[in-house]
């Protein structure tokens, strides 16, 4: 299987994206912003279609639109009710533009399918290096803001009283989520970003409340699902995205069987 260049590129790209998605997804689920991650994926589709329309690589359009939308969502509202309204407005607007771009470029059907459902087997070596660079930058940024981000997540009123800007860290975090979403879409497509971004993290948070262990386990599960999906696709000739989604669903269902007291033994913020 690894004798082929495209398979080695696929495994390398999946490794970068899965680790990033697992770690960022843990914070996303912890903050209750999974809807935002889902919306950013759809926004990315709009950016990709717009990029193709003007003759630019879809990845760059996706990155530009998702980061802009993430910052916009963060600025429009840092509290739960405000976030839902902001996310809904950005999602509706982006889908409208996506429809407009598809209207002007009717020959986009094949590339649109690839963006919607992913095509990791078509990733070249140059894209792998670009994904690695973006992944390292994203994780470095997340590590830099992790402590105040956790403070504002677990105890927002106290954090605000201590001078922590909830809006600032909401903007910074959603910008990081946007980068991770754009990368994740290269593997599973914009419709299935939920698979790697939320599935492993949601499963882990049903198993353990220890944050350090949870973040590590989330990254490991995402990596196992991504690599397992590629391997199963190679041997069965079924789509990679299907297998990754199936594995993610199986892991979450298995984690759901764990008794609830197993995840309540430690406070949510324990490291």
N, C-alpha and C positions, 0 to 999 in steps of 0.2 A: 504493500500500500504506500509506503513512504519512498518508493523508488521514483515516484512521479513528482515533478516540481510543483504542480498545482496542488497536490495533496499536502506537501510540506508547507506551502504558503497558507493553505487553509488552516492547518493545525496551529501555525504560528499566529495568524491573525485572530483565530478563535481564542487562543490563550490570552492575548493582550486584552481583547474585548471582554472576555468572561471575567477575568480578575478585576478589571475596572468596574464592570457592571455589578459584580457581586458586592464590592466594597461600597460603591456609591449607592447601590440599591438598599443596602442595610440602613443607611441614614435616611433614605427616601421613605422607607416603610416606617421607620421609627418616628419620623416627623408627620406621618399621615398624609403624604403628598403623592401617593401613587397615581392619583388622577392627573396631577401635573406632569408626571413622567409619561403617561399615556398620551396626553395632549401634545407634548413636545415632539413625540414621534410623528404625529400627524402634521405638525407644523414643519417638521423636517421634510416630509414628502412635498409640501408646497415649495420649499426652498430648492429641492432637487429638481422639480419640474420646471421652475423658473430658470434654474441654471442651464438646463438642457436647452430651453427655449432661446437663450442668448449665446449658446455655444460654449458653456463652461462645464467642467466636470461636476457631476451631481453632488459629490461629497462636499465640495466647497459651498455650494448653495445650501446644502443641508446644514452645514456647520454655521453659516451666517444666520440663517433663519432661526435655528433652534436657540442659539446664544442670544439673539435679539429678543426672541419670545420669552426665554427664561428670565432675562433681565426685566422685561416688561411685566411679567407676572409677579416678580418679586417687588417691583416698585408699586404696583397697583394694590397690593395687599399682603400683609404679613400674618394676619390672623386667619383662622380657619374659614369663617364665613366670607371674609373679603377675598381669600384665595380662590374659593370655589367660583365666585362671580368673575374674578379676573381670568382664571383659567378658561372658563366657558366662553368669555368674550374673545380671547385670543384664539381659541380653537375654532370658533365659528368664522372669524375673519380669515384665518389662514386657509380653512377648507374652501371658502369662497374664492380666494385667489388661486388655489390649486385647481379648482374647476375651470377658472378663466384661462390658466396657462395650458391646460389640456385641450381646451377649445381651440386655442391658436396653434397648437402643435399636435395634430391628429396622428402623426407617425410615431408617437411615443409609446405605443402599446407594449412592445417587448421590454423596454427599459423600465416602464412603469411597473410591470409585473415583477421584475428583479428588485426594484426598490420596495415594493409592497411586501414581498415574501423573502427577500434576501437571496444572495448567490455567493456564498463564501468560497465556492470552488473556482470562481472567476477572479479572485483577488490575486494581484500580482505582487512581486517582491517590493516594488516601490510603495505600494499602498500599505504593505505590512510595516515598513519603516515609518511611514507617516502616522499610522495608527499607534505605533509604539511611542513616537514622540508626543502625540496628543495625550496618550494614556499616562505617560510619566508626568507631563505638565498638570494634568487633571488631578492625579493622586497627590502631587506635591502641593497643589493649591488646597485640596481637601485636608491634608495634614496640617497645613498652616492655620486653617480656621476651625479645626475640629473641636478644640476645647470650648471657645465661646459658642460654637454652633450647638454643641451638646447642652451647654448651659441654657441657651435660649430655647432649646427643644424640650428639655425635661422640666424646666422651671422658668417659663417665659416671664411671668410677673416679677419674680425676684431678679431675673437677669436684667429686665428693663429698669428696675429700681436701682440696680448696681451700675447703670450707665451703659449696658450692652445694647447696641442698636439692633433691634429685631429686624427692621427693614433692610439694613445693610447686609446682615448675614443671610437673610432670605434671598436677596439678589445674588450674592456671591455663590451660595449653594446651588441655586437654580441654574446659574451659568455653568457650573461644573456638571450638573445633571444634563444640561443641554449637550455638552461635549460628549458625555458618556452615551447619551441617546443616539447622537449622530454616528458614533462608532458602532454601537450595538446594531443599528439598522443595516450596517454593511454585512452582518452575519445572518440575522434572522428576518430582516425587513422591518419596515415601520409598523406593520400591523401586529407583529409578534415581539416587539421590544419588551412587552410585559413579561415575556418568558424568562429572559436572562436578567432583566433589571429588577423584577419584583419577586418572581417565583422562588429563587434560592433564599433570598433575604426573608421572605414571609415564612418559609419553611423553618429556617433557623430560629426565628424569634418564637416559634412554637416549641422549640426544643430546649433552648437555653436563654437565660436573661443576662448572662455574663457578656458584657459588651466586647471585650477583647476576643474572647473565644467565638462569639457570634460573628464578628466581622471576618475573622479568619475562615470559619466554617462556611460562611456565605460565599466567599471567593472560591474556596475549594469545590463546593457544590456546583457553582456556575461553570467552573472549568471542567469538571467531570461531565456535566450535561452537554457542554459544547463539544468536547472531544468525543464523548460517547455518541453524540448525534452524527458527527462526521464519519466515524468508523461504521456505525450501523447503516448509514446511507451508502457507503462504499460497498458493503457486502449485500445489501438488499436492492440497491438502485432506487430507493425511495428518497423523497426530498429531505435534505439536511434539516430544514426548518421544522418539518413535521416531527422528526425524531427528537430534536432538541425540545420542542414543545411537549411531546409525549413524556420524555424523561422528567422534565420540570414538573409536569402535572403529577406524575407518579411519586416523585420525591415529596411534593407538598401533601398529597393524600396520605402518604406514609407518616409524615410528621404530624398530621392531624390526629393520628391514632394515639399519639403520646398523651397520657393523662394530663389535665390542666395543671395539677399541682407540681408537675415537673418543671414548668416554666415560671412558677411563682415563688420559687424558693429564694430567689435573689431579687433585690430591687432592680428596677429597669436600668438605672444608671451605673450599676456596679461594673467595674473593669476587672 
